[in-house]
């Protein structure tokens, strides 16, 4: 991994460890879990809710994805 790539991941890891990130993720999680599917009135509203939940899920999984990618790169480097 180049120094530039290390810096890239270090910046994310620094952000992920901040109280602001933890607060952000906590609030998004609450929002994601708060959808009441019983109140959806039509297919248009259903599609809107599906889209919103897809976006929220992607954001909520972002940290995991970055960490898994970093770990995969490090494992491959260790094998070389």
Z-matrix of the N, CA and C atoms (Angstrom, degrees):
N
C 1 1.441
C 2 1.530 1 107.66
N 3 1.303 2 115.17 1 133.86
C 4 1.462 3 119.54 2 -179.32
C 5 1.536 4 110.09 3 -74.76
N 6 1.328 5 115.30 4 164.72
C 7 1.459 6 119.25 5 176.78
C 8 1.527 7 111.16 6 -62.34
N 9 1.311 8 116.27 7 -35.10
C 10 1.461 9 120.93 8 177.95
C 11 1.537 10 110.82 9 -64.02
N 12 1.317 11 116.24 10 -42.25
C 13 1.468 12 120.47 11 178.39
C 14 1.532 13 110.92 12 -67.51
N 15 1.334 14 116.81 13 -39.91
C 16 1.472 15 120.16 14 176.95
C 17 1.525 16 110.15 15 -60.10
N 18 1.325 17 116.34 16 -44.13
C 19 1.465 18 121.35 17 179.12
C 20 1.531 19 109.92 18 -61.74
N 21 1.330 20 116.54 19 -42.41
C 22 1.464 21 122.63 20 178.15
C 23 1.528 22 110.42 21 -54.34
N 24 1.335 23 116.41 22 -51.26
C 25 1.461 24 120.41 23 -179.01
C 26 1.524 25 111.75 24 -70.76
N 27 1.319 26 118.01 25 -39.07
C 28 1.463 27 121.02 26 178.20
C 29 1.525 28 111.26 27 -59.58
N 30 1.330 29 116.69 28 -38.23
C 31 1.468 30 119.99 29 177.82
C 32 1.525 31 110.79 30 -61.61
N 33 1.316 32 116.55 31 -44.07
C 34 1.466 33 119.88 32 177.52
C 35 1.523 34 111.33 33 -65.40
N 36 1.325 35 118.02 34 -45.07
C 37 1.465 36 120.81 35 -178.77
C 38 1.522 37 110.81 36 -61.83
N 39 1.313 38 115.99 37 -36.58
C 40 1.462 39 120.64 38 176.33
C 41 1.528 40 110.13 39 -63.90
N 42 1.320 41 116.04 40 -45.28
C 43 1.467 42 120.25 41 178.79
C 44 1.526 43 110.71 42 -63.60
N 45 1.328 44 117.11 43 -43.10
C 46 1.464 45 121.19 44 -177.94
C 47 1.531 46 112.18 45 -63.01
N 48 1.315 47 117.20 46 -27.93
C 49 1.470 48 120.05 47 -178.08
C 50 1.527 49 112.29 48 -87.44
N 51 1.319 50 117.13 49 -3.85
C 52 1.470 51 119.71 50 -178.05
C 53 1.523 52 111.12 51 -78.12
N 54 1.323 53 114.86 52 153.13
C 55 1.462 54 120.50 53 176.73
C 56 1.523 55 110.65 54 -63.86
N 57 1.328 56 117.12 55 -33.48
C 58 1.458 57 120.92 56 178.96
C 59 1.516 58 112.26 57 -62.40
N 60 1.338 59 116.90 58 -42.67
C 61 1.467 60 120.41 59 178.80
C 62 1.526 61 110.44 60 -65.04
N 63 1.333 62 115.92 61 -44.24
C 64 1.457 63 119.83 62 179.95
C 65 1.530 64 110.81 63 -61.25
N 66 1.317 65 116.23 64 -41.07
C 67 1.459 66 120.78 65 177.89
C 68 1.523 67 110.92 66 -64.82
N 69 1.325 68 116.46 67 -43.72
C 70 1.457 69 122.40 68 178.70
C 71 1.520 70 110.97 69 -58.05
N 72 1.326 71 116.59 70 -48.80
C 73 1.462 72 121.83 71 -179.06
C 74 1.525 73 110.87 72 -65.70
N 75 1.316 74 117.29 73 -39.37
C 76 1.462 75 120.61 74 178.17
C 77 1.530 76 110.91 75 -61.50
N 78 1.314 77 116.43 76 -44.97
C 79 1.465 78 120.20 77 -179.87
C 80 1.528 79 111.86 78 -67.12
N 81 1.334 80 117.05 79 -40.68
C 82 1.465 81 119.42 80 177.37
C 83 1.521 82 111.65 81 -64.79
N 84 1.318 83 116.20 82 -38.13
C 85 1.458 84 120.66 83 178.42
C 86 1.524 85 110.39 84 -62.76
N 87 1.321 86 116.20 85 -44.99
C 88 1.462 87 119.88 86 177.34
C 89 1.524 88 110.73 87 -60.54
N 90 1.321 89 116.07 88 -43.05
C 91 1.462 90 120.11 89 179.57
C 92 1.531 91 110.56 90 -64.43
N 93 1.325 92 116.58 91 -44.97
C 94 1.465 93 122.01 92 179.94
C 95 1.527 94 110.79 93 -58.43
N 96 1.322 95 115.88 94 -42.25
C 97 1.463 96 120.58 95 -176.59
C 98 1.525 97 113.05 96 -80.76
N 99 1.322 98 117.13 97 -10.02
C 100 1.465 99 120.33 98 -174.54
C 101 1.528 100 114.11 99 -86.63
N 102 1.316 101 116.83 100 -8.52
C 103 1.462 102 118.46 101 -179.29
C 104 1.520 103 110.41 102 -60.36
N 105 1.306 104 116.63 103 130.93
C 106 1.457 105 122.20 104 177.88
C 107 1.524 106 107.86 105 -106.26
N 108 1.290 107 116.37 106 100.99
C 109 1.458 108 121.39 107 -176.93
C 110 1.521 109 112.69 108 -65.74
N 111 1.318 110 116.84 109 -19.74
C 112 1.463 111 120.28 110 178.93
C 113 1.526 112 112.61 111 -70.19
N 114 1.318 113 117.13 112 -18.76
C 115 1.467 114 119.95 113 -176.88
C 116 1.529 115 112.83 114 -93.51
N 117 1.318 116 117.63 115 -0.79
C 118 1.460 117 120.92 116 179.57
C 119 1.529 118 108.72 117 -71.16
N 120 1.322 119 115.08 118 125.93
C 121 1.459 120 120.19 119 -172.23
C 122 1.526 121 114.94 120 -97.56
N 123 1.343 122 117.44 121 -25.82
C 124 1.464 123 118.62 122 -177.37
C 125 1.526 124 109.92 123 -155.49
N 126 1.324 125 115.19 124 176.37
C 127 1.465 126 121.33 125 -176.04
C 128 1.520 127 111.74 126 -65.46
N 129 1.328 128 117.44 127 -32.74
C 130 1.466 129 120.89 128 178.75
C 131 1.522 130 109.91 129 -63.96
N 132 1.309 131 116.23 130 -46.54
C 133 1.460 132 120.71 131 178.85
C 134 1.532 133 110.50 132 -65.79
N 135 1.325 134 117.39 133 -37.92
C 136 1.462 135 121.38 134 177.38
C 137 1.524 136 110.49 135 -60.31
N 138 1.322 137 116.78 136 -46.68
C 139 1.476 138 120.34 137 179.79
C 140 1.513 139 111.16 138 -63.41
N 141 1.319 140 117.59 139 -38.03
C 142 1.458 141 121.80 140 178.06
C 143 1.528 142 110.37 141 -62.76
N 144 1.316 143 116.27 142 -46.90
C 145 1.467 144 120.73 143 179.75
C 146 1.529 145 110.51 144 -64.35
N 147 1.327 146 117.48 145 -41.17
C 148 1.472 147 120.33 146 177.92
C 149 1.528 148 110.32 147 -60.38
N 150 1.315 149 116.61 148 -42.80
C 151 1.462 150 120.45 149 179.31
C 152 1.511 151 111.96 150 -64.61
N 153 1.322 152 116.56 151 -44.15
C 154 1.465 153 120.33 152 178.91
C 155 1.519 154 111.14 153 -62.09
N 156 1.320 155 116.43 154 -43.86
C 157 1.467 156 119.65 155 -179.70
C 158 1.520 157 111.94 156 -66.93
N 159 1.325 158 117.18 157 -34.39
C 160 1.469 159 120.24 158 176.70
C 161 1.520 160 110.40 159 -63.19
N 162 1.314 161 116.74 160 -45.08
C 163 1.469 162 120.85 161 179.43
C 164 1.529 163 110.33 162 -63.87
N 165 1.320 164 116.92 163 -46.44
C 166 1.462 165 120.06 164 179.29
C 167 1.523 166 111.70 165 -60.84
N 168 1.332 167 116.78 166 -42.74
C 169 1.465 168 120.89 167 179.42
C 170 1.527 169 110.75 168 -61.49
N 171 1.324 170 117.53 169 -40.40
C 172 1.468 171 120.53 170 178.49
C 173 1.522 172 111.46 171 -62.32
N 174 1.323 173 115.84 172 -42.55
C 175 1.466 174 119.25 173 178.94
C 176 1.523 175 110.04 174 -66.56
N 177 1.329 176 116.72 175 -43.74
C 178 1.461 177 120.47 176 -179.11
C 179 1.528 178 112.52 177 -63.81
N 180 1.319 179 118.04 178 -27.38
C 181 1.461 180 122.21 179 -179.65
C 182 1.526 181 112.93 180 -94.03
N 183 1.327 182 117.02 181 -1.87
C 184 1.464 183 120.71 182 -175.34
C 185 1.526 184 112.55 183 -59.65
N 186 1.322 185 117.44 184 -49.03
C 187 1.465 186 120.51 185 -178.86
C 188 1.520 187 111.08 186 -58.58
N 189 1.316 188 117.00 187 -45.11
C 190 1.464 189 121.01 188 179.16
C 191 1.523 190 110.76 189 -59.23
N 192 1.334 191 116.21 190 -43.01
C 193 1.460 192 120.36 191 179.67
C 194 1.515 193 112.50 192 -62.71
N 195 1.316 194 116.75 193 -43.21
C 196 1.469 195 120.84 194 179.10
C 197 1.526 196 109.83 195 -63.73
N 198 1.318 197 116.92 196 -45.54
C 199 1.465 198 120.19 197 -179.29
C 200 1.537 199 112.10 198 -64.79
N 201 1.321 200 117.06 199 -40.67
C 202 1.466 201 120.07 200 178.23
C 203 1.523 202 111.65 201 -64.98
N 204 1.318 203 116.59 202 -40.77
C 205 1.464 204 120.48 203 178.24
C 206 1.524 205 110.40 204 -63.19
N 207 1.315 206 116.32 205 -45.72
C 208 1.465 207 121.25 206 178.65
C 209 1.535 208 110.69 207 -59.72
N 210 1.323 209 116.53 208 -48.04
C 211 1.469 210 120.68 209 179.72
C 212 1.522 211 111.53 210 -61.23
N 213 1.317 212 117.90 211 -39.95
C 214 1.466 213 122.26 212 178.86
C 215 1.523 214 110.47 213 -62.57
N 216 1.322 215 116.53 214 -44.68
C 217 1.466 216 121.20 215 179.11
C 218 1.519 217 109.46 216 -61.59
N 219 1.338 218 116.91 217 -45.79
C 220 1.469 219 120.83 218 -178.67
C 221 1.533 220 110.73 219 -64.10
N 222 1.325 221 117.55 220 -39.15
C 223 1.464 222 120.25 221 179.23
C 224 1.529 223 110.69 222 -64.69
N 225 1.320 224 116.15 223 -41.73
C 226 1.464 225 119.99 224 179.14
C 227 1.516 226 111.29 225 -65.17
N 228 1.315 227 116.72 226 -38.40
C 229 1.461 228 120.07 227 177.76
C 230 1.526 229 111.15 228 -65.34
N 231 1.331 230 116.62 229 -37.01
C 232 1.465 231 121.03 230 179.88
C 233 1.530 232 110.91 231 -68.14
N 234 1.321 233 116.36 232 -29.64
C 235 1.463 234 120.53 233 179.59
C 236 1.521 235 112.35 234 -75.79
N 237 1.306 236 116.56 235 -22.95
C 238 1.482 237 120.01 236 -176.74
C 239 1.486 238 112.70 237 -77.55
